[in-house]
């Protein structure tokens, strides 16, 4: 039973590490578009602030990966490419799509983190408390996105489904590989 629990914890940390890095890559893609093609200083500032939170999360999981000697996902280069591409593309589509990208990803992560919190035992209280804090940060990012124009109306509903499906696939794969 202990081995099974250890494997589950490794999967949690591996996928959370990949996810936090993926979030940073999405924001980097959005910032690239905002710095080169689209000038919107207000949007740029919001994205930079959310990216800073993700960096805090990634730093934690980087430490956990090293401390626990967990192999990161082997697909990190692919996720990096997809993240930058998604971020860049969403920013080119406009503010509504940029904010929807954040909202859609964060809705998946909110549920993902809650599932982990529900499965973590008392022997992993520190990890559990960190994930609770990070989940709240992600909920705040989702709320910021909706407050700043995220919408699932019309064509955006398809964009939302594509992002959520891609995020769920990346989670499933990154837990194992």
C-alpha positions as CSV (number, residue, x, y, z in Angstrom):
1,X,0.0,0.0,0.0
2,X,2.8,2.4,0.8
3,X,4.4,1.9,-2.7
4,X,1.0,2.7,-4.3
5,X,0.7,5.9,-2.2
6,X,4.3,6.8,-3.1
7,X,3.6,6.3,-6.8
8,X,0.4,8.5,-6.5
9,X,2.4,11.3,-4.8
10,X,5.0,11.1,-7.6
11,X,2.3,11.3,-10.2
12,X,0.8,14.4,-8.4
13,X,4.1,16.2,-8.2
14,X,5.1,15.3,-11.8
15,X,1.9,16.5,-13.3
16,X,1.7,19.6,-11.1
17,X,5.2,20.5,-12.0
18,X,4.4,20.1,-15.7
19,X,1.1,22.1,-15.3
20,X,2.7,25.0,-13.5
21,X,5.4,25.2,-16.2
22,X,2.8,24.9,-18.8
23,X,0.9,27.9,-17.3
24,X,4.1,29.9,-17.4
25,X,4.6,29.0,-21.1
26,X,1.1,30.0,-22.0
27,X,1.6,33.4,-20.3
28,X,5.0,33.7,-22.0
29,X,3.3,33.1,-25.4
30,X,0.7,35.7,-24.6
31,X,3.3,38.2,-23.5
32,X,5.3,37.6,-26.7
33,X,2.3,38.5,-28.7
34,X,1.5,41.5,-26.5
35,X,5.1,42.7,-26.8
36,X,5.4,42.3,-30.5
37,X,2.0,42.7,-32.2
38,X,-0.7,43.8,-29.8
39,X,-0.2,46.7,-27.5
40,X,-2.4,46.5,-24.4
41,X,-0.5,47.5,-21.3
42,X,-3.4,46.7,-18.9
43,X,-3.7,43.2,-20.2
44,X,0.1,42.7,-20.2
45,X,0.2,43.8,-16.5
46,X,-2.5,41.3,-15.5
47,X,-0.8,38.5,-17.3
48,X,2.6,39.3,-15.8
49,X,1.0,39.3,-12.3
50,X,-0.6,35.9,-12.9
51,X,2.7,34.5,-14.4
52,X,4.5,35.6,-11.1
53,X,2.1,33.4,-9.1
54,X,2.7,30.5,-11.4
55,X,6.4,31.0,-11.0
56,X,6.0,30.6,-7.2
57,X,4.1,27.4,-7.8
58,X,6.7,26.1,-10.3
59,X,9.5,26.8,-7.8
60,X,7.8,24.7,-5.2
61,X,7.3,21.8,-7.5
62,X,10.9,22.1,-8.9
63,X,12.0,21.7,-5.3
64,X,9.8,18.7,-4.7
65,X,11.0,17.0,-8.0
66,X,14.6,17.4,-6.8
67,X,14.0,16.6,-3.1
68,X,12.0,13.5,-3.8
69,X,14.1,12.4,-6.9
70,X,11.0,12.3,-9.2
71,X,11.5,12.2,-12.9
72,X,9.7,15.1,-14.6
73,X,7.5,14.3,-17.5
74,X,9.4,13.3,-20.6
75,X,7.0,15.4,-22.7
76,X,8.1,18.7,-21.2
77,X,9.5,20.1,-24.5
78,X,6.2,19.3,-26.3
79,X,4.2,20.9,-23.5
80,X,6.4,23.9,-23.7
81,X,5.8,24.3,-27.4
82,X,2.0,23.8,-27.1
83,X,1.9,26.2,-24.1
84,X,3.7,29.0,-26.0
85,X,1.7,28.4,-29.1
86,X,-1.6,28.4,-27.2
87,X,-0.7,31.6,-25.4
88,X,0.5,33.4,-28.5
89,X,-2.5,32.3,-30.5
90,X,-5.0,33.3,-27.9
91,X,-3.4,36.7,-27.6
92,X,-3.6,37.2,-31.3
93,X,-7.3,36.4,-31.2
94,X,-7.9,39.3,-28.8
95,X,-8.4,40.1,-25.2
96,X,-11.6,38.0,-24.8
97,X,-9.7,34.9,-26.1
98,X,-6.6,35.7,-24.0
99,X,-8.7,35.8,-20.9
100,X,-10.8,32.8,-21.8
101,X,-7.5,30.8,-22.2
102,X,-6.7,31.5,-18.6
103,X,-10.3,30.8,-17.4
104,X,-10.5,27.5,-19.2
105,X,-7.2,26.2,-18.0
106,X,-7.9,27.4,-14.5
107,X,-11.3,25.6,-14.4
108,X,-9.6,22.4,-15.2
109,X,-6.8,23.0,-12.7
110,X,-9.3,23.9,-9.9
111,X,-10.9,20.5,-10.3
112,X,-7.6,18.7,-10.7
113,X,-6.2,20.2,-7.5
114,X,-9.4,19.5,-5.6
115,X,-9.1,15.9,-6.6
116,X,-5.6,15.7,-5.3
117,X,-6.5,17.4,-2.1
118,X,-9.2,14.8,-1.6
119,X,-6.7,12.0,-2.1
120,X,-3.8,13.3,0.0
121,X,-3.4,11.7,3.5
122,X,-2.2,13.3,6.7
123,X,1.4,12.1,6.0
124,X,1.5,14.7,3.2
125,X,0.0,17.6,5.0
126,X,2.6,20.1,3.8
127,X,2.0,19.1,0.2
128,X,-1.7,19.2,0.7
129,X,-1.6,22.8,2.2
130,X,0.6,24.0,-0.7
131,X,-1.8,22.6,-3.2
132,X,-4.8,24.2,-1.4
133,X,-3.0,27.6,-1.6
134,X,-2.1,27.1,-5.2
135,X,-5.7,26.0,-6.0
136,X,-6.9,29.3,-4.5
137,X,-4.5,31.3,-6.6
138,X,-5.8,29.5,-9.7
139,X,-9.4,30.3,-8.7
140,X,-8.3,33.9,-8.4
141,X,-6.8,33.8,-11.9
142,X,-10.0,32.4,-13.2
143,X,-12.0,35.2,-11.6
144,X,-9.6,37.8,-12.9
145,X,-10.1,36.4,-16.4
146,X,-13.9,36.5,-16.2
147,X,-13.7,40.0,-14.7
148,X,-11.6,41.1,-17.7
149,X,-13.7,39.8,-20.5
150,X,-13.4,36.0,-20.7
151,X,-16.5,34.7,-22.4
152,X,-17.8,31.3,-23.6
153,X,-20.4,32.8,-26.0
154,X,-20.5,31.9,-29.6
155,X,-17.2,30.6,-31.1
156,X,-15.6,31.0,-27.7
157,X,-17.4,28.0,-26.5
158,X,-15.5,25.9,-29.0
159,X,-12.2,27.5,-27.9
160,X,-13.1,26.7,-24.3
161,X,-13.7,23.0,-25.1
162,X,-10.5,22.7,-27.1
163,X,-8.4,24.2,-24.3
164,X,-10.1,22.1,-21.6
165,X,-9.8,18.9,-23.6
166,X,-6.1,19.6,-24.3
167,X,-5.5,20.3,-20.7
168,X,-7.1,17.1,-19.5
169,X,-5.1,15.1,-22.0
170,X,-1.9,16.7,-20.9
171,X,-2.7,15.9,-17.3
172,X,-3.5,12.3,-18.0
173,X,-0.3,11.8,-20.0
174,X,2.0,13.8,-17.7
175,X,1.0,11.8,-14.6
176,X,2.4,8.6,-16.2
177,X,5.2,9.7,-18.6
